[in-house]
Amino acid sequence: MDASQVALLREILAGTEWVQASRRFAGTLRAGVTRHGGGLLLVGSATYEPWHLAAHLDDEAAWSGLPELSPTLVRHHVRAGVPAHLSVGLGRLAAAGRGTTLLVVTPEQPGAGLLERVHDARRGGATVLALDGGDRELHALAHDALAAPPTALGPAGPAGPGTGIGPGSRPGPDHDTLQHLVSTAAGEHGGPASLPGQPPGRSAPGRRRFRDRLARLADELTAPPPPRW
């Protein structure tokens, strides 16, 4: 993330509607995985794989004390010889039933094949969430959805004319930035009141204020990217 994106993130910290929208969506995600306990499946489109979000959710799961946030990345194409956590194919969606939370993440159209699998998962009892670019068919299947606006503030500023889809009509965060906001907010209320070795009265990391956590995220995003998940 470059300086312009960090500036956008800090502007979001001032309290635009996108903070509340990402917190609401993250709350739905957190409630789904903690209440139902059936696991979190994360899937993208055939050409977009949300491995970066998978890595951040893994980090949040450890940092917040909510292991349920650690996702299983479901992949359209699995190469031979990859580690076990990267070898889960689309067949896993067929087993998604009651208690499973299925998060579909893609800035592009999901495609008819994926929509059919998502439909089957919902019919089987899975909770379906969508973090995308506003695909109507996907949103019709989702129990909750959050879409980045077509006029997004990304690395080069506003991407072009248009009206936003989501909390408001003005330009908002691009899809990648929105993923960072959601993953950070998902761990906001996790963790015990205090952790072993913490001074009495000090709040656990998972209970730090949302803006403090996003400020930490802004610092992390200026660092070199993590190894591929």
C-alpha positions in Angstrom: 0.0 0.0 0.0 1.5 3.3 -1.1 1.2 6.8 0.5 -2.0 7.7 -1.2 -3.7 4.6 0.1 -2.4 5.1 3.6 -3.8 8.6 3.4 -7.2 7.2 2.4 -7.1 4.8 5.3 -6.3 7.6 7.7 -9.2 9.6 6.2 -11.5 6.6 6.9 -10.3 6.6 10.5 -12.0 10.0 10.8 -15.4 8.2 10.8 -16.9 7.9 7.3 -19.7 5.5 6.7 -17.3 2.9 5.4 -15.9 2.3 8.9 -19.4 1.5 10.2 -20.2 -0.6 7.2 -17.0 -2.6 7.5 -17.6 -3.1 11.2 -21.2 -4.2 10.6 -20.1 -6.7 8.0 -17.2 -7.9 10.1 -19.6 -8.4 13.0 -21.8 -10.6 10.9 -18.7 -12.6 9.9 -17.5 -12.9 13.5 -20.9 -13.9 14.8 -21.3 -16.5 12.1 -18.0 -18.3 12.9 -18.2 -18.0 16.7 -21.9 -19.0 17.1 -22.1 -21.8 14.6 -18.6 -23.3 14.9 -18.8 -25.0 11.5 -15.7 -23.3 10.1 -15.0 -20.4 7.7 -14.6 -21.1 4.0 -13.0 -18.4 1.8 -13.4 -18.5 -1.9 -12.8 -16.1 -4.9 -13.5 -16.3 -8.6 -11.7 -18.4 -11.1 -9.3 -15.6 -11.8 -9.2 -13.9 -8.4 -7.9 -15.8 -5.3 -8.2 -14.0 -2.0 -5.1 -15.4 -0.4 -4.1 -12.0 1.0 -7.3 -11.8 3.0 -6.8 -15.4 4.1 -3.4 -14.4 5.5 -4.8 -11.3 7.3 -7.7 -13.3 8.8 -5.2 -15.9 10.0 -3.3 -13.0 11.7 -6.4 -11.6 13.2 -7.4 -15.0 14.5 -4.2 -15.3 16.4 -4.0 -11.7 17.5 -7.6 -11.4 18.8 -7.9 -14.9 20.4 -10.6 -16.0 17.9 -9.3 -19.1 16.2 -12.6 -19.5 14.4 -11.6 -16.5 12.2 -8.8 -18.6 10.6 -10.2 -19.5 7.2 -9.9 -22.5 4.8 -9.0 -21.1 1.4 -11.0 -22.8 -1.3 -9.2 -22.7 -4.7 -10.5 -23.1 -8.2 -7.2 -24.6 -9.3 -4.9 -26.7 -7.1 -1.4 -27.5 -8.3 0.2 -30.7 -7.3 2.6 -30.7 -4.4 1.3 -27.6 -2.7 1.0 -27.5 1.2 -2.2 -29.0 2.7 -3.7 -25.6 3.6 -3.4 -24.6 -0.1 -4.8 -27.8 -1.5 -8.5 -27.4 -0.8 -10.5 -27.4 -4.1 -14.1 -26.4 -5.0 -15.3 -29.8 -4.0 -15.2 -28.6 -0.4 -18.1 -26.3 -1.1 -20.3 -29.3 -1.7 -19.8 -30.3 2.0 -20.6 -26.8 3.3 -23.7 -27.3 5.4 -25.4 -25.9 8.5 -22.9 -24.1 10.7 -20.5 -23.3 7.9 -19.8 -19.7 7.0 -18.9 -19.2 3.3 -17.3 -15.9 2.5 -17.1 -15.1 -1.3 -14.5 -12.4 -2.1 -14.0 -11.1 -5.6 -14.0 -7.6 -7.2 -15.2 -9.2 -10.4 -18.2 -11.3 -11.5 -18.1 -14.6 -9.7 -19.2 -16.7 -12.7 -22.1 -19.0 -13.2 -20.2 -22.1 -11.9 -19.3 -20.5 -8.6 -22.8 -19.0 -8.2 -24.3 -22.5 -8.6 -22.0 -23.9 -5.9 -22.8 -21.0 -3.6 -26.5 -21.6 -4.1 -26.1 -25.2 -3.2 -24.1 -24.3 -0.1 -26.8 -22.0 1.0 -29.5 -24.6 0.4 -27.4 -26.9 2.6 -27.6 -24.5 5.5 -24.4 -22.5 5.1 -24.3 -18.8 5.9 -23.2 -17.0 2.8 -21.4 -13.6 2.9 -20.1 -11.6 0.0 -17.3 -9.0 -0.1 -17.3 -8.0 -3.8 -17.9 -5.4 -6.4 -21.7 -5.4 -6.2 -22.7 -8.5 -8.3 -26.5 -8.6 -8.1 -26.8 -12.4 -8.4 -24.2 -13.0 -5.7 -25.9 -10.5 -3.4 -29.2 -12.3 -3.9 -27.7 -15.4 -2.5 -25.8 -13.8 0.4 -27.2 -13.4 3.9 -25.0 -10.3 4.1 -22.9 -8.4 1.6 -20.5 -5.5 1.3 -19.5 -4.0 -2.0 -16.7 -1.7 -2.9 -17.9 1.3 -4.9 -17.1 1.4 -8.7 -15.7 4.9 -8.0 -13.0 3.9 -5.6 -10.2 5.7 -4.0 -7.2 3.5 -4.8 -3.5 4.0 -5.5 -4.1 6.8 -8.0 -7.1 8.5 -6.4 -10.7 8.3 -7.8 -10.9 5.6 -10.4 -13.4 7.4 -12.5 -16.9 8.8 -12.7 -19.9 6.9 -11.3 -21.9 6.4 -8.2 -20.9 4.2 -5.3 -22.6 0.9 -4.4 -22.7 0.4 -0.7 -22.9 2.7 2.3 -22.9 5.9 0.2 -22.7 7.4 -3.3 -19.4 9.2 -2.8 -16.0 7.5 -3.6 -14.9 5.0 -1.0 -12.2 2.4 -0.5 -11.1 0.1 -3.2 -11.7 -3.6 -2.9 -8.3 -4.4 -1.4 -8.6 -1.6 1.2 -12.1 -2.8 2.1 -10.7 -6.3 2.8 -8.1 -4.8 5.2 -10.9 -2.9 7.0 -13.1 -5.9 7.3 -10.3 -8.3 8.5 -9.2 -5.8 11.1 -12.7 -5.2 12.4 -13.4 -8.9 12.5 -11.0 -9.4 15.4 -12.1 -6.2 17.2 -14.0 -7.9 20.1 -12.1 -11.1 20.4 -9.8 -12.3 23.2 -10.2 -12.6 26.9 -10.4 -9.6 29.3 -6.7 -10.0 30.0 -3.9 -12.2 28.8 -1.3 -14.1 30.8 1.5 -11.7 31.7 -0.5 -8.6 31.0 -0.6 -5.9 33.8 -3.9 -5.9 35.7 -6.5 -3.5 34.2 -4.9 -3.5 30.7 -7.3 -4.5 28.0 -6.6 -7.4 25.8 -5.4 -6.7 22.3 -8.8 -7.9 20.8 -10.6 -5.2 22.8 -8.5 -2.2 21.7 -10.4 0.6 20.1 -11.1 0.1 16.4 -9.2 3.2 15.4 -6.1 2.1 17.3 -6.2 -1.3 15.5 -6.6 0.5 12.1 -3.7 2.8 13.0 -1.6 -0.4 13.6 -2.8 -1.7 10.3 -1.8 1.4 8.5 1.8 0.9 9.8 1.7 -2.7 8.7 0.6 -1.9 5.2 3.6 0.3 4.6 5.9 -2.6 5.3 6.9 -5.2 2.7 4.1 -7.6 1.8 4.0 -11.0 3.7 5.0 -14.2 2.0 2.3 -15.8 -0.2 -0.2 -17.5 2.1 
